[in-house]
């Protein structure tokens, strides 16, 4: 009997995409599978037809050949299409659900599970502001579980080898059938290893790992900031036999600095300055992480004024060509422990300044005027 068109069998158009093709196949496979149609003798034939159609159309090369030559592309040994139909009847209902629900239950191919990893580790590293800004290299010691040197991480005593697990036959997973649902789970006998250790190593007792303190050299790039992490691949813990090491994450924290406060790529500092220096102006020497710098103070500068020194901040760790700025805030320092002569001089200066009124103290005069207006309105 002539075969039906594969697109017709699945009830889809020739322009169908892979997702819709798979959806149609799932629906029909569940509908016609013999396990769900024990009283319908025609169900098995329909199921085989649906599976054969999907096997061809889900394969890019076979679909292209079918679109060009039709069923003739797989006759006489061309393309191997006949095998797709012959294999349909051999599969159990679990094969269908392994495909249908594979994404939910972790894959239905029955193959070996993905290689397991050991745990990731975190190491807290405290740096000075200078080291964080300029970059450095530090040596650290990390306690961890590492592959046993005696058995090379196999867990088996030297001279012996692990045996294939008889429960999962070396796959690391077993298939559980519940009604017409089929799910895979980690083999309870070998815990996903696929092997059983009958003669364990004396040093690691079959675990494949032992405690060690690993010395590492860590390169710190210039510009790292509080909370940044540096990943050292494979320097975490071993998970035991059959695993790969996890990673080590070096988490950076910055010690408080005596002079500077950091905000991203910028630095801030407060510079104490005398009253006379603000009044008369001049040059002020200020610190930077590159050394000393000169700051020009204009005549009559007010306390709290902030000056910006471009390019004296921190290099951007993700963009080495960009450097932040240094912001210096000048703060007048009130003199203490004055002598009688100094107090007399200040009193004389104060009288002359008061005589000048707003000419010498414009902010104070403005403030006094606002206070007077406030109280006049309050009384009224």
N, C-alpha and C positions, 0 to 999 in steps of 0.2 A: 504494500500500500504506500502511495506517495506521501512523503512527509509534509506536514503543514509548515507554512512560513513561520520562522522563529519569532518574528515580531508579533504575528497574529496569535501564536501560542501564549505569549506573555501579555497580550492585550495592550501593546504600546506602539507608538509610531516609530518610523525609522530615524527620526531626529532626537529620540529620547536620550537624556544624559545618564551618566552612571548612577546617580542617586535615585532617579525615578525607576531605572531598570532594576536596581536592587530591591526597591520597595515593592515593585510588582512581583518579583520573584518570591519574596518572603510571603506575600499574601497568598499566592497560589500554592506554594510549597506546603504551607500550613493547612490549606484547604484540602489538598489531595493526598497528603501523606497517608500510606496504608494503615499506620498505627491509629489514625483517627477515623478511618473508614473501613472497619473490619467487615462490614456487611455489603460493601460496594466493590465488586471485583474489578470494575473499570478504573478505580481510583489509582491503583499502582501504575497502570499504563499512562494515565494523565500526569502523575507525579514524575515519571521518568521523562516524559516529553518536556515538561516544564524545566526540569533540571538540565536536560541536554541543551535546551534553548538558552538558558542562562549561562551555561559553561562556554558556549560559543560567543554570545554577544557581550559578555563581561570581559572577554579577552580582546584587547585592542587589535592585535594582528589577525586573530581569527574572525573578528567582526568585519574587518576591512576585506578579507578574502570572501566572506559570505556575501557582503554587499555587492561584490563584483561578479562572483560566479554562482551564488546560491548554494544549494546543497551539494552541487557537483564539486565544490572546492574541497570537500572532505570525503569523497568517494575514491576508492582505489588507492588508499593510503595517503592521500593528499591532506596535509594539515593535521592529521590525527584526530579529526572530529568524531569519528566513530567511538573512540574511547570515552568521550564525554558522555555518550548515551549509555554505554555499557556500564559505566561506573555508577549511574544513578540508582539502579536497583540495589546495589551493594551497600549503599550508605544507610545507616539507621536513622531514626528520627533525631537522635542526639546530634548528628552531623548538621542537620538543618538549624537546630537551635544554637549549636556552636557558632554558626555564621550569623544567625539573626540577632542573638544576644551577646555576641562576642565583645562589642564595645562596652557593654554594661558589666559583664563578669570577667573582664580582663583577657579576652581572646579565647577563641574556641578551636584553635588549630591543633591542640594537644601537644605542641612543641614545648621545649624546655623554657622555663620562665626566664625573664630578664635577669642578668647577673645582679646579685644583691650588692649593696654598698655598706661600708662601715659608717659609723657615726661621724658627723662633722663636729669639729671642736672650735671653741672660741678662746682666744688669748687676749687679755686686756693689757694694752701697752700704753704707759704714761710717758709723754714726751715733753721736753721744755719747749717754749714758744720758738726759741731760736732753731732747734732741731726740726720742728715742724715746718718752719718757714723756709729753711735752707735745704732740707732733705738730709738724710743720714743713713747709716747702716748699723743695725743693732743685732746683737746676739741674744737669743732667747732659749730657754729650756722648757720643753713641753712634755708633761707626763701624759702618756697615752697607752692604749692597748695596741701592740704591734704583732705582725706575723711571727709566729714562733720560729726561732732560728734553728732549733733542733730538727723539726720536721718540715721546715720550709712552708709552714702554714697549712699543711695538709691535715694535721690532727692525728695522723697515723704514726706509729712507732717506726723509726728508720728501718728499712728492710722489708716493711710490709706496705700494702696499698689498700685504700678503701675499696669496698665491694659495691657493686651496683645494687641499689635498693630494690628488693623484691616486690615491694608494694606498688611503686610507681614506675618500676623498670627503668630507673635512671632519669626519668623526666622531671622529677621534682614536684610534679603536680598529679593529682588524681581527679578523675571525673566522677561526679556524684549525680545519680539519676533520681529525680523526684517527680513521679508521674511522667508527663511529657516534657518536663524541664530538665536540662542537663547543664550542670555548672562545674567549673574547675576550681579547685582549692589547693593550697599548699599541702604536700604530702605529710601526714601526721607522723609517719615513721622516720623519715630522714629530715624533716623540717625544711624541705625544699632543696636540700643539697643534691639529691639524686644518688647519693652514696651512703653507705653505712660503714662506720669504723669499728671493726671487731677487735683490733689491737691498738688502743690509743697511745699516743706519745706520753712519756712519763713527765715531761716538763710542762706541757700545756693541758694534759689530761683530756686530749681529744678536741679541745676548743680551737686549736690552730692559732692561738694568740697568747701573748704574755705581756706583763707590764714592762714598760721601759720609759726612760727620760731621753727625749730626742733633742739634740742641740741643733738649732737652725740659725742661719743668718738671714735677716729680713732687710730688704732695701726699702727705705722710706722715701717716696718721691717728695720733691719740694712743694710746699703749699698744702699738705694734708691738714684737715681740720677736725675738730671734735666730732666723734661719731663715725668718721670714715673707716672703712674696712679694707684690709688688704688680704686677698685670697691666695693661699698657697695650695695649689691643687695636689691631691694625693697625700697631704701631710696630716690628715686626720687619723681616726682610728681604723684599725682593721676590724672587719666584721667576723673574722674566722675563716675557716676553709671555704674556698669557692667564692670569695668576695673580693671586691676591690676596696682600697682605702677611701675613706671620706676625705673631706677637705678641711683645712685649717683657716679660720678667719681671724686675722689680727685686728682687733678693734682699738682705734686710737682715741686717747683722751689727752687733753693739753693742761699742763700745770698752770696755775695762776702766775702771772708775771708781776714783778715789782713795779714796773713803769707802764706797760702797755696793756690795753684791752683790745681784743680782736673782734671784729664784726665782718665775717666773710673774708674778703680780700683786703679790707681796710683795717688800719690800726688807729687807736685813739689814745691820747695821753693828756693829762692836765699839768700845765707848767706854772708853778708859783712864781709871781713876779712882784716887785716892789711898786708901791704907789708912785714913786718918783719916776720909775722907768716907763710906766704907762703915760704919765703926764708929759714927760720930756721926749719920749720915743727913743729909738736907737736900735741896736742889734742885740739879739738874744740867742745864746747858744742852746740848742735843744738836741736830745739824743734821738738817734734812729738805729735800726738794726744793722745798718751799714756803717755806723760811726756817728760823728758829730755833724750837725748842720747849723747854718746861720739863719735866723728868722728875723726879718725886719719888722720892727714895731713902729707904726706911724705915731706921730704926736697926738696926744689926746685919746689914745685907745681906751675903750671901756673894758672893765673887768668882765670876763666871760666870753670875750671875742674868740672865735675859732679860726685858726689859720690852716690852710691846706698845703701840704708838701706832696706834689705829684710824684708818683712812682716810688714812693718810700714805704709802700705797704707790703702786701704779700703776693707772691706769684700764684696765679690760678692753676690749681693742680691739673685741671682738664684742658687748659689753654695756656701753655707756657709763655705765649707772647703777650699775655695780659697781666699787668701788675697793678695792685690797688694803691691807695694813697694813705698818707699819714695825716691825721687831724690833731692839731695842737690847740688846746684851749688854755688861754692865759687867765690866771685867777690871782687877783690881788691878795697879797698877804698882809694882814693887819700887824703893824709893829707891836711888840710886847716888851716889857721891862725897860720902859723909857726913863731916861734921866730927867732931872728938873729942867735942864737947859733944853733938852729935846721937846719936852712938853710945852715950855714957854714959846719955842719957835713955832710949834704946830698951832698954838692958840693965836699967835700973831698972824700966821698964814690964814687961819680960818676967818679971822675978822676981815682981812683984806678980800677974801673970796666972797664973804657975805655982802660986803659993800658993793661988789661988782654985780650982784644979783644974777639974773639969767645969763649974763655974759659969760660967766664961768661955770655955772651949773644949770644948763637948759633943762635937763630931765627933772632935776629937783624942783625948779620953778614951775614946770608944767604940772608936776605931781601936786604941788601946793595949791595951784589954781584949781585943779580938779577936786581936791578935798574941800576947798572953800565953797565951790559950787554945790557939791553934794550936801553939805550941812545947811547951806542957805535953802535948798529945795526941801530938805528934811524938816526945817523949822517952819517953813511956809505951809 
